[in-house]
Amino acid sequence: WLQDSHMSTKIRSLALFSALLLVLGKRFEPFALPIVQHVLLDYADMSKGARKAALEASDIFSTCISGSSAKILTPWLLEKIKDQAVHWRSKCAMIELLANIVKRCSRHLTSLMFDICNNLFSLISDGHPEVAQLAEHA
């Protein structure tokens, strides 16, 4: 449903994901981890409405995430941020989510902090100015 080409379906799906996160919170986390990966990649969508819905969903997710889920999601984020095939808008959303996760769950991510900082420092020299600026502020 997130790969659907119809924008209204995609936006409704992202709104449903956001609502489930808000209502169920941490109880929805096991189901949310695989979905949030698609949400972040959908941030590169051409539709402004879909991008806005994806950003809102990832913001809500970052407020609900637990330390153990942050440990699971962070390596995937670091891998995708380095991937040159990932669209710059998705990279920006991933950097913002990573920064929010580190702020909320820094105690749980101490073993990954070197990798996180190393990846963010390497993104400062990224070819796209918005990615570089976000990495610098993260």
TAFENDA-V731114 format. One record per backbone hydrogen bond with DSSP energy under -0.5 kcal/mol. NH is the residue of the N-H (numbers start at 1). CO is the residue of the C=O. Records with the same first field share a line. If there is no record, write none. Layout:
NH->CO  CO
//
This chain:
4->1
7->5
10->6
11->7
12->8
13->9
14->10
15->11
16->12
17->13
18->14
19->15
20->16
21->17
22->18
23->19
24->20
25->20  21
27->24
28->25
29->26
31->28
32->28
33->29
35->31
36->32
37->33
38->34  35
39->35
40->36
41->37
42->38
43->39  40
44->41
45->42
51->47
52->48
53->49
54->50
55->51
56->52
57->53
58->54
59->55
60->56
61->57
62->58
63->59  60
64->60  61
65->61
70->66
71->67
72->68
73->69
74->70
75->71
76->72
77->73
78->74
79->75
80->76
81->77
82->78
83->79
86->83
91->87
92->88
93->89
94->90
95->91
96->92
97->93
98->94
99->95
100->96
101->97
102->98
103->99
104->100
105->101
106->102
108->105
109->105
110->107
112->109
113->109  110
116->112
117->113
118->114
119->115
120->116
121->117
122->118
123->119
124->120  121
125->122
126->123
129->127
132->128
133->129
134->130
135->131
136->132
137->133
138->134
//
